[in-house]
Amino acid sequence: MSALTPRHRPAPDGLPASPGSARLILLRERATGARRAALLVLGISTTLLVAVQLLAERAETGRAAAPYAVAALAVLLVALPALTASQVLWGIREQEARVGEREVFATRSRPDARRLLARLAVAVCWAVVVLLGLTVPRLFTDAGMYGAADRLAGAAETLAMTCYMSGMAFLLWWGRDVIVAAARRQPPPDPWDDAVPSRPRRRWRWPPGAAAVALVLALVGARAHLWAPDTVTVLALAAAALAACVVAVRRGPGRAPRSGE
């Protein structure tokens, strides 16, 4: 059985499957796949960007630091559009699943605490990536590439202003959903919903995700100078974080989440 194939349960009291349930299950599978891809891109982008910047800090200034500065810029230029594309696709797939639910069950899902916290966590990760990106001009300055550093400093200011405006828009949007979630209760699951798994999630699926988060946080802490690992430790942490991100995504829950999750 594929990791994205949901486990079904029959409708209660021997009722037939709900009309349109097959299409709804497909929409939920696509939303789950887009979510996993977005989280994988986020984890890989953050890990690579932090690791390259840590290696640049540990290199000697001048010619030795130049390759790391260029590598940090290259990772950032690839990461930003990849993050944007993957998370836009995730949002589109989630919206399609919610529309499918309304068509099948005639109910409008409302954001719950879990979804709200997930959105906030993703926003925090975006903020970390942007802050790391804003430090790239300094890497070029340390490498003695002053012309490139000046041009990148101007681009960094534009990026910062764009992100400030986006952050304010996100807070307004997220705050609206918090108010809606606090004012209304989520309706109970529809008894016709045959895409709900018959068994609870297994707890052993979560450790890879927790390990990935811990390893990335360790790298971010080193970049924030909360501790000072050596080069070998940085490389080992980066490799372990990349592997943990892949394992966490591949071993995620075996069903597509309901659109309210």
C-alpha positions as CSV (number, residue, x, y, z in Angstrom):
1,M,0.0,0.0,0.0
2,S,1.3,3.4,-0.9
3,A,2.2,5.8,1.8
4,L,-0.4,8.2,0.4
5,T,-3.2,5.6,0.2
6,P,-5.8,6.0,2.9
7,R,-7.2,3.2,4.9
8,H,-10.9,3.1,4.5
9,R,-13.7,2.1,6.9
10,P,-17.2,1.3,5.7
11,A,-20.0,3.8,6.3
12,P,-22.0,3.2,9.5
13,D,-24.9,0.8,9.7
14,G,-23.9,-0.7,6.4
15,L,-24.7,2.4,4.4
16,P,-23.1,2.7,1.0
17,A,-20.1,4.9,0.4
18,S,-21.0,8.6,0.1
19,P,-21.4,10.0,-3.4
20,G,-18.2,11.6,-4.6
21,S,-16.1,10.0,-1.9
22,A,-13.6,8.6,-4.4
23,R,-12.9,12.1,-5.8
24,L,-12.7,13.5,-2.3
25,I,-10.2,10.9,-1.2
26,L,-8.1,11.7,-4.3
27,L,-8.2,15.4,-3.4
28,R,-7.1,14.7,0.2
29,E,-4.3,12.5,-1.1
30,R,-3.1,15.3,-3.4
31,A,-3.2,17.8,-0.5
32,T,-1.2,15.4,1.7
33,G,1.4,14.9,-1.1
34,A,1.7,18.7,-1.6
35,R,2.0,19.2,2.2
36,R,4.8,16.7,2.5
37,A,6.6,18.1,-0.5
38,A,6.4,21.7,0.9
39,L,7.7,20.5,4.3
40,L,10.5,18.6,2.6
41,V,11.6,21.6,0.6
42,L,11.4,23.8,3.7
43,G,13.6,21.4,5.7
44,I,16.2,20.9,3.0
45,S,16.4,24.6,2.2
46,T,16.9,25.7,5.8
47,T,19.5,23.0,6.4
48,L,21.6,23.7,3.4
49,L,21.4,27.5,3.9
50,V,22.5,27.3,7.5
51,A,25.2,24.7,6.9
52,V,26.8,26.7,4.0
53,Q,26.8,29.8,6.1
54,L,28.3,28.0,9.1
55,L,31.1,26.7,6.8
56,A,31.6,30.2,5.4
57,E,32.1,31.5,9.0
58,R,34.7,28.9,9.7
59,A,36.7,29.6,6.5
60,E,39.4,32.1,6.4
61,T,38.5,35.5,5.1
62,G,39.4,36.4,1.5
63,R,39.8,33.9,-1.3
64,A,39.1,30.8,0.9
65,A,35.7,32.2,1.9
66,A,34.6,33.2,-1.6
67,P,33.3,29.7,-2.7
68,Y,31.1,29.5,0.5
69,A,29.7,32.9,-0.1
70,V,28.8,32.1,-3.7
71,A,27.3,28.8,-2.5
72,A,25.2,30.5,0.1
73,L,23.8,32.9,-2.6
74,A,23.1,30.0,-4.9
75,V,21.2,28.1,-2.3
76,L,19.2,31.2,-1.4
77,L,18.3,31.9,-5.1
78,V,17.1,28.3,-5.5
79,A,15.4,28.0,-2.1
80,L,13.2,31.1,-2.3
81,P,11.3,30.2,-5.5
82,A,11.2,26.5,-4.5
83,L,9.7,27.4,-1.2
84,T,7.2,29.7,-2.8
85,A,6.1,27.2,-5.5
86,S,5.8,24.3,-3.1
87,Q,3.8,26.2,-0.5
88,V,1.5,27.8,-3.1
89,L,0.8,24.3,-4.5
90,W,0.1,23.1,-1.0
91,G,-2.4,25.9,-0.5
92,I,-4.1,25.2,-3.8
93,R,-4.4,21.5,-3.0
94,E,-5.8,22.2,0.5
95,Q,-8.4,24.6,-1.0
96,E,-9.4,21.9,-3.5
97,A,-9.9,19.4,-0.7
98,R,-12.0,21.9,1.3
99,V,-14.1,22.7,-1.8
100,G,-14.6,18.9,-2.4
101,E,-15.7,18.4,1.2
102,R,-18.3,21.2,0.9
103,E,-19.6,19.6,-2.3
104,V,-19.9,16.1,-0.8
105,F,-20.9,16.9,2.8
106,A,-22.4,20.4,2.5
107,T,-20.3,21.6,5.4
108,R,-17.8,24.3,5.6
109,S,-14.6,23.3,7.5
110,R,-13.2,25.9,9.9
111,P,-9.5,26.2,11.0
112,D,-8.8,24.4,14.2
113,A,-5.9,24.8,16.6
114,R,-3.7,22.3,14.9
115,R,-4.0,23.9,11.5
116,L,-3.4,27.4,13.0
117,L,-0.3,26.2,14.8
118,A,1.0,24.6,11.6
119,R,0.6,27.8,9.7
120,L,2.4,29.8,12.4
121,A,5.2,27.3,12.4
122,V,5.6,27.5,8.7
123,A,5.7,31.3,8.9
124,V,8.4,31.1,11.6
125,C,10.5,28.9,9.3
126,W,10.0,31.4,6.5
127,A,11.3,34.2,8.8
128,V,14.4,32.1,9.6
129,V,15.1,31.6,5.9
130,V,14.7,35.3,5.2
131,L,16.9,36.3,8.1
132,L,19.6,33.9,6.8
133,G,19.2,35.4,3.4
134,L,19.8,38.9,4.7
135,T,23.2,37.9,6.1
136,V,24.5,36.8,2.7
137,P,25.9,40.2,1.8
138,R,28.1,40.1,4.9
139,L,29.6,36.8,3.7
140,F,30.6,38.5,0.4
141,T,32.1,41.4,2.4
142,D,34.1,38.9,4.5
143,A,35.3,37.3,1.3
144,G,36.6,40.6,0.0
145,M,34.0,40.8,-2.8
146,Y,32.9,44.3,-2.0
147,G,31.2,45.1,-5.3
148,A,29.0,42.1,-5.1
149,A,28.3,42.8,-1.5
150,D,27.1,46.3,-2.2
151,R,24.7,45.1,-4.9
152,L,23.4,42.3,-2.7
153,A,22.9,44.7,0.2
154,G,20.5,46.7,-2.0
155,A,18.7,43.5,-3.0
156,A,18.5,42.5,0.7
157,E,16.8,45.8,1.6
158,T,14.1,45.1,-1.1
159,L,13.7,41.6,0.2
160,A,13.4,42.7,3.7
161,M,10.7,45.3,2.9
162,T,8.8,42.7,0.9
163,C,8.9,40.2,3.7
164,Y,7.8,42.8,6.3
165,M,4.7,43.6,4.2
166,S,4.0,39.9,3.6
167,G,4.5,39.2,7.3
168,M,1.9,41.9,8.2
169,A,-0.5,40.4,5.7
170,F,0.0,37.0,7.1
171,L,-0.6,38.1,10.7
172,L,-3.9,39.8,9.7
173,W,-5.0,36.7,7.8
174,W,-3.9,34.3,10.6
175,G,-5.5,36.5,13.3
176,R,-8.8,36.4,11.4
177,D,-8.7,32.6,11.4
178,V,-7.9,32.6,15.1
179,I,-10.9,34.7,15.8
180,V,-13.1,32.5,13.6
181,A,-11.8,29.3,15.3
182,A,-12.4,30.8,18.7
183,A,-15.9,31.9,18.0
184,R,-17.2,28.8,16.3
185,R,-16.9,25.1,17.0
186,Q,-15.8,22.7,14.4
187,P,-18.8,20.5,13.3
188,P,-18.5,16.8,14.2
189,P,-17.2,14.4,11.5
190,D,-19.7,13.4,8.9
191,P,-20.8,9.7,9.4
192,W,-20.6,9.2,5.6
193,D,-16.9,10.2,5.5
194,D,-15.4,6.9,4.6
195,A,-11.9,8.5,4.2
196,V,-11.4,8.5,8.0
197,P,-8.9,5.8,9.1
198,S,-10.2,2.9,11.1
199,R,-7.1,2.9,13.4
200,P,-5.4,5.7,15.3
201,R,-2.1,7.0,14.1
202,R,0.9,5.1,15.3
203,R,3.2,7.0,17.6
204,W,6.3,5.5,16.2
205,R,5.8,7.5,13.0
206,W,6.6,10.8,14.8
207,P,10.2,10.4,16.0
208,P,11.8,11.1,12.5
209,G,9.9,14.4,12.3
210,A,11.0,15.4,15.9
211,A,14.6,14.4,15.0
212,A,14.6,16.5,11.9
213,V,13.3,19.6,13.8
214,A,15.8,19.1,16.6
215,L,18.7,18.8,14.1
216,V,17.7,21.9,12.1
217,L,17.3,23.8,15.4
218,A,20.8,22.7,16.4
219,L,22.2,24.2,13.2
220,V,20.2,27.4,13.5
221,G,21.4,27.7,17.1
222,A,25.0,27.4,15.9
223,R,24.3,30.0,13.3
224,A,23.0,32.3,16.0
225,H,26.2,31.7,18.0
226,L,24.4,29.9,20.8
227,W,27.1,27.2,20.6
228,A,30.1,26.6,18.4
229,P,30.4,23.2,16.7
230,D,33.5,22.4,14.6
231,T,33.3,21.8,10.9
232,V,33.0,18.0,11.1
233,T,30.1,18.4,13.5
234,V,28.4,20.9,11.2
235,L,28.7,18.5,8.3
236,A,27.4,15.6,10.4
237,L,24.4,17.6,11.7
238,A,23.6,18.8,8.1
239,A,23.7,15.2,6.7
240,A,21.6,13.9,9.6
241,A,19.1,16.7,9.2
242,L,18.7,16.0,5.5
243,A,18.2,12.3,6.1
244,A,15.8,12.9,8.9
245,C,13.7,15.3,6.7
246,V,13.4,12.7,4.0
247,V,12.5,9.9,6.4
248,A,10.0,12.0,8.3
249,V,8.2,12.8,5.0
250,R,8.2,9.3,3.7
251,R,7.0,7.8,7.0
252,G,4.3,10.4,7.6
253,P,0.8,9.4,8.5
254,G,-0.6,7.0,5.9
255,R,-3.8,8.9,5.1
256,A,-4.6,12.3,3.6
257,P,-5.7,14.6,6.3
258,R,-9.2,16.0,6.5
259,S,-9.3,19.5,5.3
260,G,-10.1,20.8,8.7
261,E,-6.8,19.4,10.0
